[in-house]
Amino acid sequence: MINESVLNNLSEDCLTYIIVHEIVHKLTNTRSHGAKFLNKLLSIYSMDDIIKYETEITKFNTIS
């Protein structure tokens, strides 16, 4: 279950990124953010987008 404050405070694009991020964990069969995971994520998102969404998530986590 997703916390409603997450749904209300993160952009729709960021929420999509979170879902894709979790799917990549499943596809790569890893919980780490190592090379295998990152290479797959980079096949979907640019590094600039990853940084943008991770920054948005981090900002939300520091205020919630």
CHARMM-style PDB file with segment names, atoms N, HN, CA, C and O in Angstrom:
ATOM      1  N   MET     1       0.843  -1.180   0.000  1.00  0.00      PROA
ATOM      2  CA  MET     1       0.000   0.000   0.000  1.00  0.00      PROA
ATOM      3  C   MET     1       0.892   1.248   0.000  1.00  0.00      PROA
ATOM      4  O   MET     1       1.875   1.320   0.739  1.00  0.00      PROA
ATOM      5  N   ILE     2       0.540   2.217  -0.829  1.00  0.00      PROA
ATOM      6  HN  ILE     2      -0.258   2.159  -1.429  1.00  0.00      PROA
ATOM      7  CA  ILE     2       1.297   3.458  -0.921  1.00  0.00      PROA
ATOM      8  C   ILE     2       0.685   4.483   0.017  1.00  0.00      PROA
ATOM      9  O   ILE     2      -0.530   4.685   0.028  1.00  0.00      PROA
ATOM     10  N   ASN     3       1.527   5.121   0.794  1.00  0.00      PROA
ATOM     11  HN  ASN     3       2.514   4.957   0.784  1.00  0.00      PROA
ATOM     12  CA  ASN     3       1.117   6.175   1.703  1.00  0.00      PROA
ATOM     13  C   ASN     3       0.485   7.316   0.888  1.00  0.00      PROA
ATOM     14  O   ASN     3       1.056   7.752  -0.112  1.00  0.00      PROA
ATOM     15  N   GLU     4      -0.682   7.795   1.311  1.00  0.00      PROA
ATOM     16  HN  GLU     4      -1.145   7.442   2.123  1.00  0.00      PROA
ATOM     17  CA  GLU     4      -1.359   8.871   0.573  1.00  0.00      PROA
ATOM     18  C   GLU     4      -0.535  10.144   0.498  1.00  0.00      PROA
ATOM     19  O   GLU     4      -0.637  10.878  -0.484  1.00  0.00      PROA
ATOM     20  N   SER     5       0.268  10.422   1.494  1.00  0.00      PROA
ATOM     21  HN  SER     5       0.351   9.826   2.292  1.00  0.00      PROA
ATOM     22  CA  SER     5       1.090  11.629   1.443  1.00  0.00      PROA
ATOM     23  C   SER     5       2.099  11.547   0.302  1.00  0.00      PROA
ATOM     24  O   SER     5       2.483  12.573  -0.260  1.00  0.00      PROA
ATOM     25  N   VAL     6       2.532  10.333  -0.045  1.00  0.00      PROA
ATOM     26  HN  VAL     6       2.220   9.500   0.412  1.00  0.00      PROA
ATOM     27  CA  VAL     6       3.417  10.154  -1.195  1.00  0.00      PROA
ATOM     28  C   VAL     6       2.662  10.517  -2.467  1.00  0.00      PROA
ATOM     29  O   VAL     6       3.175  11.256  -3.308  1.00  0.00      PROA
ATOM     30  N   LEU     7       1.461  10.007  -2.607  1.00  0.00      PROA
ATOM     31  HN  LEU     7       1.044   9.408  -1.924  1.00  0.00      PROA
ATOM     32  CA  LEU     7       0.659  10.279  -3.798  1.00  0.00      PROA
ATOM     33  C   LEU     7       0.348  11.763  -3.957  1.00  0.00      PROA
ATOM     34  O   LEU     7       0.268  12.271  -5.075  1.00  0.00      PROA
ATOM     35  N   ASN     8       0.176  12.440  -2.856  1.00  0.00      PROA
ATOM     36  HN  ASN     8       0.241  12.028  -1.948  1.00  0.00      PROA
ATOM     37  CA  ASN     8      -0.198  13.854  -2.902  1.00  0.00      PROA
ATOM     38  C   ASN     8       0.974  14.799  -3.055  1.00  0.00      PROA
ATOM     39  O   ASN     8       0.780  15.954  -3.433  1.00  0.00      PROA
ATOM     40  N   ASN     9       2.183  14.346  -2.775  1.00  0.00      PROA
ATOM     41  HN  ASN     9       2.341  13.407  -2.467  1.00  0.00      PROA
ATOM     42  CA  ASN     9       3.309  15.272  -2.743  1.00  0.00      PROA
ATOM     43  C   ASN     9       4.376  15.056  -3.804  1.00  0.00      PROA
ATOM     44  O   ASN     9       5.213  15.932  -4.022  1.00  0.00      PROA
ATOM     45  N   LEU    10       4.363  13.914  -4.461  1.00  0.00      PROA
ATOM     46  HN  LEU    10       3.684  13.202  -4.283  1.00  0.00      PROA
ATOM     47  CA  LEU    10       5.336  13.668  -5.520  1.00  0.00      PROA
ATOM     48  C   LEU    10       4.665  13.818  -6.875  1.00  0.00      PROA
ATOM     49  O   LEU    10       3.476  13.537  -7.025  1.00  0.00      PROA
ATOM     50  N   SER    11       5.430  14.260  -7.849  1.00  0.00      PROA
ATOM     51  HN  SER    11       6.396  14.488  -7.726  1.00  0.00      PROA
ATOM     52  CA  SER    11       4.880  14.418  -9.194  1.00  0.00      PROA
ATOM     53  C   SER    11       4.491  13.057  -9.769  1.00  0.00      PROA
ATOM     54  O   SER    11       4.992  12.016  -9.344  1.00  0.00      PROA
ATOM     55  N   GLU    12       3.599  13.093 -10.732  1.00  0.00      PROA
ATOM     56  HN  GLU    12       3.192  13.938 -11.077  1.00  0.00      PROA
ATOM     57  CA  GLU    12       3.178  11.856 -11.393  1.00  0.00      PROA
ATOM     58  C   GLU    12       4.371  11.167 -12.058  1.00  0.00      PROA
ATOM     59  O   GLU    12       4.486   9.942 -12.018  1.00  0.00      PROA
ATOM     60  N   ASP    13       5.253  11.955 -12.666  1.00  0.00      PROA
ATOM     61  HN  ASP    13       5.160  12.950 -12.699  1.00  0.00      PROA
ATOM     62  CA  ASP    13       6.451  11.384 -13.289  1.00  0.00      PROA
ATOM     63  C   ASP    13       7.345  10.705 -12.261  1.00  0.00      PROA
ATOM     64  O   ASP    13       7.928   9.657 -12.539  1.00  0.00      PROA
ATOM     65  N   CYS    14       7.453  11.289 -11.089  1.00  0.00      PROA
ATOM     66  HN  CYS    14       6.979  12.140 -10.863  1.00  0.00      PROA
ATOM     67  CA  CYS    14       8.266  10.701 -10.033  1.00  0.00      PROA
ATOM     68  C   CYS    14       7.640   9.407  -9.526  1.00  0.00      PROA
ATOM     69  O   CYS    14       8.349   8.437  -9.258  1.00  0.00      PROA
ATOM     70  N   LEU    15       6.341   9.388  -9.395  1.00  0.00      PROA
ATOM     71  HN  LEU    15       5.765  10.176  -9.613  1.00  0.00      PROA
ATOM     72  CA  LEU    15       5.651   8.159  -8.976  1.00  0.00      PROA
ATOM     73  C   LEU    15       5.861   7.053 -10.004  1.00  0.00      PROA
ATOM     74  O   LEU    15       6.062   5.894  -9.639  1.00  0.00      PROA
ATOM     75  N   THR    16       5.816   7.401 -11.274  1.00  0.00      PROA
ATOM     76  HN  THR    16       5.652   8.342 -11.571  1.00  0.00      PROA
ATOM     77  CA  THR    16       6.093   6.424 -12.330  1.00  0.00      PROA
ATOM     78  C   THR    16       7.514   5.908 -12.201  1.00  0.00      PROA
ATOM     79  O   THR    16       7.758   4.709 -12.334  1.00  0.00      PROA
ATOM     80  N   TYR    17       8.454   6.813 -11.942  1.00  0.00      PROA
ATOM     81  HN  TYR    17       8.256   7.787 -11.834  1.00  0.00      PROA
ATOM     82  CA  TYR    17       9.859   6.419 -11.753  1.00  0.00      PROA
ATOM     83  C   TYR    17       9.985   5.412 -10.609  1.00  0.00      PROA
ATOM     84  O   TYR    17      10.703   4.419 -10.736  1.00  0.00      PROA
ATOM     85  N   ILE    18       9.299   5.658  -9.502  1.00  0.00      PROA
ATOM     86  HN  ILE    18       8.716   6.464  -9.399  1.00  0.00      PROA
ATOM     87  CA  ILE    18       9.369   4.754  -8.350  1.00  0.00      PROA
ATOM     88  C   ILE    18       8.891   3.355  -8.748  1.00  0.00      PROA
ATOM     89  O   ILE    18       9.510   2.357  -8.379  1.00  0.00      PROA
ATOM     90  N   ILE    19       7.802   3.284  -9.492  1.00  0.00      PROA
ATOM     91  HN  ILE    19       7.299   4.095  -9.792  1.00  0.00      PROA
ATOM     92  CA  ILE    19       7.284   1.991  -9.927  1.00  0.00      PROA
ATOM     93  C   ILE    19       8.279   1.297 -10.850  1.00  0.00      PROA
ATOM     94  O   ILE    19       8.550   0.107 -10.693  1.00  0.00      PROA
ATOM     95  N   VAL    20       8.823   2.039 -11.813  1.00  0.00      PROA
ATOM     96  HN  VAL    20       8.603   3.006 -11.941  1.00  0.00      PROA
ATOM     97  CA  VAL    20       9.809   1.472 -12.731  1.00  0.00      PROA
ATOM     98  C   VAL    20      11.037   1.010 -11.960  1.00  0.00      PROA
ATOM     99  O   VAL    20      11.566  -0.070 -12.220  1.00  0.00      PROA
ATOM    100  N   HSD    21      11.488   1.819 -11.020  1.00  0.00      PROA
ATOM    101  HN  HSD    21      11.058   2.697 -10.809  1.00  0.00      PROA
ATOM    102  CA  HSD    21      12.641   1.493 -10.181  1.00  0.00      PROA
ATOM    103  C   HSD    21      12.435   0.135  -9.499  1.00  0.00      PROA
ATOM    104  O   HSD    21      13.337  -0.703  -9.486  1.00  0.00      PROA
ATOM    105  N   GLU    22      11.263  -0.068  -8.946  1.00  0.00      PROA
ATOM    106  HN  GLU    22      10.531   0.612  -8.957  1.00  0.00      PROA
ATOM    107  CA  GLU    22      10.970  -1.330  -8.261  1.00  0.00      PROA
ATOM    108  C   GLU    22      10.866  -2.496  -9.245  1.00  0.00      PROA
ATOM    109  O   GLU    22      11.292  -3.608  -8.932  1.00  0.00      PROA
ATOM    110  N   ILE    23      10.313  -2.254 -10.413  1.00  0.00      PROA
ATOM    111  HN  ILE    23       9.967  -1.351 -10.668  1.00  0.00      PROA
ATOM    112  CA  ILE    23      10.249  -3.299 -11.435  1.00  0.00      PROA
ATOM    113  C   ILE    23      11.658  -3.693 -11.872  1.00  0.00      PROA
ATOM    114  O   ILE    23      11.928  -4.872 -12.098  1.00  0.00      PROA
ATOM    115  N   VAL    24      12.553  -2.716 -11.993  1.00  0.00      PROA
ATOM    116  HN  VAL    24      12.333  -1.758 -11.809  1.00  0.00      PROA
ATOM    117  CA  VAL    24      13.941  -3.011 -12.372  1.00  0.00      PROA
ATOM    118  C   VAL    24      14.598  -3.903 -11.317  1.00  0.00      PROA
ATOM    119  O   VAL    24      15.375  -4.794 -11.661  1.00  0.00      PROA
ATOM    120  N   HSD    25      14.295  -3.672 -10.042  1.00  0.00      PROA
ATOM    121  HN  HSD    25      13.665  -2.948  -9.762  1.00  0.00      PROA
ATOM    122  CA  HSD    25      14.810  -4.580  -9.007  1.00  0.00      PROA
ATOM    123  C   HSD    25      14.364  -6.013  -9.294  1.00  0.00      PROA
ATOM    124  O   HSD    25      15.163  -6.945  -9.195  1.00  0.00      PROA
ATOM    125  N   LYS    26      13.089  -6.190  -9.648  1.00  0.00      PROA
ATOM    126  HN  LYS    26      12.440  -5.434  -9.727  1.00  0.00      PROA
ATOM    127  CA  LYS    26      12.567  -7.532  -9.951  1.00  0.00      PROA
ATOM    128  C   LYS    26      13.233  -8.115 -11.193  1.00  0.00      PROA
ATOM    129  O   LYS    26      13.634  -9.279 -11.198  1.00  0.00      PROA
ATOM    130  N   LEU    27      13.352  -7.303 -12.250  1.00  0.00      PROA
ATOM    131  HN  LEU    27      13.026  -6.358 -12.246  1.00  0.00      PROA
ATOM    132  CA  LEU    27      13.935  -7.777 -13.505  1.00  0.00      PROA
ATOM    133  C   LEU    27      15.398  -8.186 -13.358  1.00  0.00      PROA
ATOM    134  O   LEU    27      15.858  -9.134 -13.995  1.00  0.00      PROA
ATOM    135  N   THR    28      16.119  -7.461 -12.510  1.00  0.00      PROA
ATOM    136  HN  THR    28      15.745  -6.691 -11.992  1.00  0.00      PROA
ATOM    137  CA  THR    28      17.542  -7.749 -12.324  1.00  0.00      PROA
ATOM    138  C   THR    28      17.783  -8.708 -11.162  1.00  0.00      PROA
ATOM    139  O   THR    28      18.918  -9.104 -10.899  1.00  0.00      PROA
ATOM    140  N   ASN    29      16.708  -9.076 -10.472  1.00  0.00      PROA
ATOM    141  HN  ASN    29      15.786  -8.754 -10.686  1.00  0.00      PROA
ATOM    142  CA  ASN    29      16.801 -10.004  -9.346  1.00  0.00      PROA
ATOM    143  C   ASN    29      17.824  -9.551  -8.312  1.00  0.00      PROA
ATOM    144  O   ASN    29      18.626 -10.342  -7.816  1.00  0.00      PROA
ATOM    145  N   THR    30      17.776  -8.261  -8.001  1.00  0.00      PROA
ATOM    146  HN  THR    30      17.124  -7.619  -8.404  1.00  0.00      PROA
ATOM    147  CA  THR    30      18.689  -7.706  -7.003  1.00  0.00      PROA
ATOM    148  C   THR    30      18.006  -6.600  -6.213  1.00  0.00      PROA
ATOM    149  O   THR    30      17.178  -5.861  -6.746  1.00  0.00      PROA
ATOM    150  N   ARG    31      18.358  -6.496  -4.952  1.00  0.00      PROA
ATOM    151  HN  ARG    31      19.030  -7.096  -4.519  1.00  0.00      PROA
ATOM    152  CA  ARG    31      17.854  -5.400  -4.108  1.00  0.00      PROA
ATOM    153  C   ARG    31      18.887  -4.273  -4.019  1.00  0.00      PROA
ATOM    154  O   ARG    31      18.606  -3.207  -3.471  1.00  0.00      PROA
ATOM    155  N   SER    32      20.067  -4.514  -4.554  1.00  0.00      PROA
ATOM    156  HN  SER    32      20.296  -5.380  -4.999  1.00  0.00      PROA
ATOM    157  CA  SER    32      21.108  -3.480  -4.499  1.00  0.00      PROA
ATOM    158  C   SER    32      20.970  -2.530  -5.688  1.00  0.00      PROA
ATOM    159  O   SER    32      20.202  -2.775  -6.619  1.00  0.00      PROA
ATOM    160  N   HSD    33      21.719  -1.462  -5.632  1.00  0.00      PROA
ATOM    161  HN  HSD    33      22.343  -1.262  -4.876  1.00  0.00      PROA
ATOM    162  CA  HSD    33      21.744  -0.491  -6.722  1.00  0.00      PROA
ATOM    163  C   HSD    33      23.085  -0.552  -7.447  1.00  0.00      PROA
ATOM    164  O   HSD    33      23.643   0.470  -7.845  1.00  0.00      PROA
ATOM    165  N   GLY    34      23.583  -1.768  -7.607  1.00  0.00      PROA
ATOM    166  HN  GLY    34      23.130  -2.599  -7.284  1.00  0.00      PROA
ATOM    167  CA  GLY    34      24.868  -1.991  -8.261  1.00  0.00      PROA
ATOM    168  C   GLY    34      24.788  -1.821  -9.770  1.00  0.00      PROA
ATOM    169  O   GLY    34      23.800  -1.325 -10.311  1.00  0.00      PROA
ATOM    170  N   ALA    35      25.853  -2.244 -10.430  1.00  0.00      PROA
ATOM    171  HN  ALA    35      26.656  -2.647  -9.991  1.00  0.00      PROA
ATOM    172  CA  ALA    35      26.012  -2.049 -11.871  1.00  0.00      PROA
ATOM    173  C   ALA    35      24.885  -2.687 -12.679  1.00  0.00      PROA
ATOM    174  O   ALA    35      24.364  -2.069 -13.607  1.00  0.00      PROA
ATOM    175  N   LYS    36      24.509  -3.908 -12.339  1.00  0.00      PROA
ATOM    176  HN  LYS    36      24.932  -4.410 -11.585  1.00  0.00      PROA
ATOM    177  CA  LYS    36      23.455  -4.610 -13.079  1.00  0.00      PROA
ATOM    178  C   LYS    36      22.145  -3.824 -13.023  1.00  0.00      PROA
ATOM    179  O   LYS    36      21.480  -3.621 -14.039  1.00  0.00      PROA
ATOM    180  N   PHE    37      21.791  -3.386 -11.815  1.00  0.00      PROA
ATOM    181  HN  PHE    37      22.331  -3.550 -10.989  1.00  0.00      PROA
ATOM    182  CA  PHE    37      20.575  -2.598 -11.622  1.00  0.00      PROA
ATOM    183  C   PHE    37      20.679  -1.271 -12.363  1.00  0.00      PROA
ATOM    184  O   PHE    37      19.780  -0.905 -13.120  1.00  0.00      PROA
ATOM    185  N   LEU    38      21.763  -0.560 -12.147  1.00  0.00      PROA
ATOM    186  HN  LEU    38      22.494  -0.857 -11.532  1.00  0.00      PROA
ATOM    187  CA  LEU    38      21.914   0.774 -12.729  1.00  0.00      PROA
ATOM    188  C   LEU    38      21.939   0.722 -14.255  1.00  0.00      PROA
ATOM    189  O   LEU    38      21.342   1.581 -14.903  1.00  0.00      PROA
ATOM    190  N   ASN    39      22.601  -0.246 -14.831  1.00  0.00      PROA
ATOM    191  HN  ASN    39      23.085  -0.945 -14.305  1.00  0.00      PROA
ATOM    192  CA  ASN    39      22.628  -0.362 -16.290  1.00  0.00      PROA
ATOM    193  C   ASN    39      21.224  -0.553 -16.861  1.00  0.00      PROA
ATOM    194  O   ASN    39      20.883   0.032 -17.889  1.00  0.00      PROA
ATOM    195  N   LYS    40      20.418  -1.367 -16.198  1.00  0.00      PROA
ATOM    196  HN  LYS    40      20.694  -1.843 -15.363  1.00  0.00      PROA
ATOM    197  CA  LYS    40      19.042  -1.574 -16.656  1.00  0.00      PROA
ATOM    198  C   LYS    40      18.223  -0.299 -16.500  1.00  0.00      PROA
ATOM    199  O   LYS    40      17.473   0.067 -17.405  1.00  0.00      PROA
ATOM    200  N   LEU    41      18.359   0.382 -15.366  1.00  0.00      PROA
ATOM    201  HN  LEU    41      18.969   0.085 -14.631  1.00  0.00      PROA
ATOM    202  CA  LEU    41      17.624   1.624 -15.144  1.00  0.00      PROA
ATOM    203  C   LEU    41      18.041   2.683 -16.168  1.00  0.00      PROA
ATOM    204  O   LEU    41      17.209   3.449 -16.653  1.00  0.00      PROA
ATOM    205  N   LEU    42      19.337   2.717 -16.491  1.00  0.00      PROA
ATOM    206  HN  LEU    42      20.013   2.095 -16.097  1.00  0.00      PROA
ATOM    207  CA  LEU    42      19.838   3.676 -17.486  1.00  0.00      PROA
ATOM    208  C   LEU    42      19.366   3.342 -18.903  1.00  0.00      PROA
ATOM    209  O   LEU    42      19.447   4.190 -19.791  1.00  0.00      PROA
ATOM    210  N   SER    43      18.885   2.143 -19.122  1.00  0.00      PROA
ATOM    211  HN  SER    43      18.819   1.454 -18.400  1.00  0.00      PROA
ATOM    212  CA  SER    43      18.314   1.820 -20.434  1.00  0.00      PROA
ATOM    213  C   SER    43      16.902   2.390 -20.568  1.00  0.00      PROA
ATOM    214  O   SER    43      16.328   2.401 -21.656  1.00  0.00      PROA
ATOM    215  N   ILE    44      16.348   2.866 -19.444  1.00  0.00      PROA
ATOM    216  HN  ILE    44      16.814   2.858 -18.559  1.00  0.00      PROA
ATOM    217  CA  ILE    44      14.994   3.409 -19.421  1.00  0.00      PROA
ATOM    218  C   ILE    44      15.004   4.920 -19.177  1.00  0.00      PROA
ATOM    219  O   ILE    44      14.272   5.666 -19.827  1.00  0.00      PROA
ATOM    220  N   TYR    45      15.840   5.364 -18.234  1.00  0.00      PROA
ATOM    221  HN  TYR    45      16.435   4.758 -17.706  1.00  0.00      PROA
ATOM    222  CA  TYR    45      15.927   6.775 -17.857  1.00  0.00      PROA
ATOM    223  C   TYR    45      17.341   7.282 -18.058  1.00  0.00      PROA
ATOM    224  O   TYR    45      18.309   6.532 -17.932  1.00  0.00      PROA
ATOM    225  N   SER    46      17.448   8.566 -18.375  1.00  0.00      PROA
ATOM    226  HN  SER    46      16.662   9.175 -18.478  1.00  0.00      PROA
ATOM    227  CA  SER    46      18.771   9.197 -18.431  1.00  0.00      PROA
ATOM    228  C   SER    46      19.268   9.422 -17.007  1.00  0.00      PROA
ATOM    229  O   SER    46      18.479   9.436 -16.062  1.00  0.00      PROA
ATOM    230  N   MET    47      20.561   9.593 -16.862  1.00  0.00      PROA
ATOM    231  HN  MET    47      21.201   9.581 -17.630  1.00  0.00      PROA
ATOM    232  CA  MET    47      21.113   9.869 -15.527  1.00  0.00      PROA
ATOM    233  C   MET    47      20.539  11.175 -14.978  1.00  0.00      PROA
ATOM    234  O   MET    47      20.283  11.281 -13.778  1.00  0.00      PROA
ATOM    235  N   ASP    48      20.336  12.159 -15.838  1.00  0.00      PROA
ATOM    236  HN  ASP    48      20.543  12.072 -16.812  1.00  0.00      PROA
ATOM    237  CA  ASP    48      19.738  13.424 -15.383  1.00  0.00      PROA
ATOM    238  C   ASP    48      18.344  13.202 -14.796  1.00  0.00      PROA
ATOM    239  O   ASP    48      18.004  13.784 -13.766  1.00  0.00      PROA
ATOM    240  N   ASP    49      17.540  12.365 -15.447  1.00  0.00      PROA
ATOM    241  HN  ASP    49      17.816  11.892 -16.283  1.00  0.00      PROA
ATOM    242  CA  ASP    49      16.201  12.075 -14.917  1.00  0.00      PROA
ATOM    243  C   ASP    49      16.278  11.306 -13.604  1.00  0.00      PROA
ATOM    244  O   ASP    49      15.527  11.592 -12.671  1.00  0.00      PROA
ATOM    245  N   ILE    50      17.174  10.338 -13.527  1.00  0.00      PROA
ATOM    246  HN  ILE    50      17.784  10.106 -14.285  1.00  0.00      PROA
ATOM    247  CA  ILE    50      17.332   9.575 -12.285  1.00  0.00      PROA
ATOM    248  C   ILE    50      17.686  10.507 -11.139  1.00  0.00      PROA
ATOM    249  O   ILE    50      17.105  10.410 -10.058  1.00  0.00      PROA
ATOM    250  N   ILE    51      18.628  11.404 -11.363  1.00  0.00      PROA
ATOM    251  HN  ILE    51      19.100  11.482 -12.241  1.00  0.00      PROA
ATOM    252  CA  ILE    51      19.031  12.363 -10.329  1.00  0.00      PROA
ATOM    253  C   ILE    51      17.860  13.257  -9.948  1.00  0.00      PROA
ATOM    254  O   ILE    51      17.635  13.522  -8.767  1.00  0.00      PROA
ATOM    255  N   LYS    52      17.110  13.724 -10.952  1.00  0.00      PROA
ATOM    256  HN  LYS    52      17.293  13.508 -11.911  1.00  0.00      PROA
ATOM    257  CA  LYS    52      15.952  14.596 -10.687  1.00  0.00      PROA
ATOM    258  C   LYS    52      14.928  13.886  -9.804  1.00  0.00      PROA
ATOM    259  O   LYS    52      14.460  14.456  -8.818  1.00  0.00      PROA
ATOM    260  N   TYR    53      14.580  12.660 -10.147  1.00  0.00      PROA
ATOM    261  HN  TYR    53      14.959  12.197 -10.948  1.00  0.00      PROA
ATOM    262  CA  TYR    53      13.564  11.937  -9.378  1.00  0.00      PROA
ATOM    263  C   TYR    53      14.077  11.527  -8.002  1.00  0.00      PROA
ATOM    264  O   TYR    53      13.342  11.609  -7.018  1.00  0.00      PROA
ATOM    265  N   GLU    54      15.307  11.093  -7.925  1.00  0.00      PROA
ATOM    266  HN  GLU    54      15.904  11.026  -8.725  1.00  0.00      PROA
ATOM    267  CA  GLU    54      15.877  10.738  -6.620  1.00  0.00      PROA
ATOM    268  C   GLU    54      15.954  11.954  -5.707  1.00  0.00      PROA
ATOM    269  O   GLU    54      15.752  11.840  -4.498  1.00  0.00      PROA
ATOM    270  N   THR    55      16.245  13.114  -6.280  1.00  0.00      PROA
ATOM    271  HN  THR    55      16.409  13.207  -7.262  1.00  0.00      PROA
ATOM    272  CA  THR    55      16.276  14.361  -5.497  1.00  0.00      PROA
ATOM    273  C   THR    55      14.880  14.701  -4.987  1.00  0.00      PROA
ATOM    274  O   THR    55      14.719  15.094  -3.832  1.00  0.00      PROA
ATOM    275  N   GLU    56      13.876  14.553  -5.841  1.00  0.00      PROA
ATOM    276  HN  GLU    56      14.007  14.235  -6.780  1.00  0.00      PROA
ATOM    277  CA  GLU    56      12.494  14.813  -5.434  1.00  0.00      PROA
ATOM    278  C   GLU    56      12.085  13.872  -4.297  1.00  0.00      PROA
ATOM    279  O   GLU    56      11.457  14.302  -3.330  1.00  0.00      PROA
ATOM    280  N   ILE    57      12.433  12.617  -4.413  1.00  0.00      PROA
ATOM    281  HN  ILE    57      12.943  12.268  -5.199  1.00  0.00      PROA
ATOM    282  CA  ILE    57      12.109  11.644  -3.368  1.00  0.00      PROA
ATOM    283  C   ILE    57      12.821  11.989  -2.072  1.00  0.00      PROA
ATOM    284  O   ILE    57      12.217  11.936  -1.001  1.00  0.00      PROA
ATOM    285  N   THR    58      14.089  12.338  -2.158  1.00  0.00      PROA
ATOM    286  HN  THR    58      14.579  12.381  -3.029  1.00  0.00      PROA
ATOM    287  CA  THR    58      14.882  12.684  -0.968  1.00  0.00      PROA
ATOM    288  C   THR    58      14.299  13.921  -0.291  1.00  0.00      PROA
ATOM    289  O   THR    58      14.186  13.955   0.934  1.00  0.00      PROA
ATOM    290  N   LYS    59      13.929  14.930  -1.063  1.00  0.00      PROA
ATOM    291  HN  LYS    59      14.020  14.903  -2.058  1.00  0.00      PROA
ATOM    292  CA  LYS    59      13.326  16.141  -0.474  1.00  0.00      PROA
ATOM    293  C   LYS    59      12.030  15.800   0.240  1.00  0.00      PROA
ATOM    294  O   LYS    59      11.765  16.301   1.333  1.00  0.00      PROA
ATOM    295  N   PHE    60      11.221  14.946  -0.380  1.00  0.00      PROA
ATOM    296  HN  PHE    60      11.436  14.539  -1.267  1.00  0.00      PROA
ATOM    297  CA  PHE    60       9.958  14.544   0.254  1.00  0.00      PROA
ATOM    298  C   PHE    60      10.230  13.798   1.555  1.00  0.00      PROA
ATOM    299  O   PHE    60       9.564  14.045   2.560  1.00  0.00      PROA
ATOM    300  N   ASN    61      11.198  12.892   1.545  1.00  0.00      PROA
ATOM    301  HN  ASN    61      11.739  12.691   0.728  1.00  0.00      PROA
ATOM    302  CA  ASN    61      11.498  12.105   2.744  1.00  0.00      PROA
ATOM    303  C   ASN    61      12.031  12.946   3.885  1.00  0.00      PROA
ATOM    304  O   ASN    61      11.867  12.576   5.048  1.00  0.00      PROA
ATOM    305  N   THR    62      12.665  14.070   3.584  1.00  0.00      PROA
ATOM    306  HN  THR    62      12.798  14.371   2.640  1.00  0.00      PROA
ATOM    307  CA  THR    62      13.199  14.912   4.653  1.00  0.00      PROA
ATOM    308  C   THR    62      12.137  15.804   5.268  1.00  0.00      PROA
ATOM    309  O   THR    62      12.316  16.300   6.381  1.00  0.00      PROA
ATOM    310  N   ILE    63      11.009  16.021   4.548  1.00  0.00      PROA
ATOM    311  HN  ILE    63      10.863  15.618   3.644  1.00  0.00      PROA
ATOM    312  CA  ILE    63       9.962  16.879   5.115  1.00  0.00      PROA
ATOM    313  C   ILE    63       8.793  16.076   5.679  1.00  0.00      PROA
ATOM    314  O   ILE    63       7.948  16.625   6.387  1.00  0.00      PROA
ATOM    315  N   SER    64       8.738  14.793   5.372  1.00  0.00      PROA
ATOM    316  HN  SER    64       9.424  14.347   4.797  1.00  0.00      PROA
ATOM    317  CA  SER    64       7.593  14.005   5.847  1.00  0.00      PROA
ATOM    318  C   SER    64       7.899  13.348   7.179  1.00  0.00      PROA
ATOM    319  OT1 SER    64       7.051  12.646   7.730  1.00  0.00      PROA
TER     320      SER     64
END
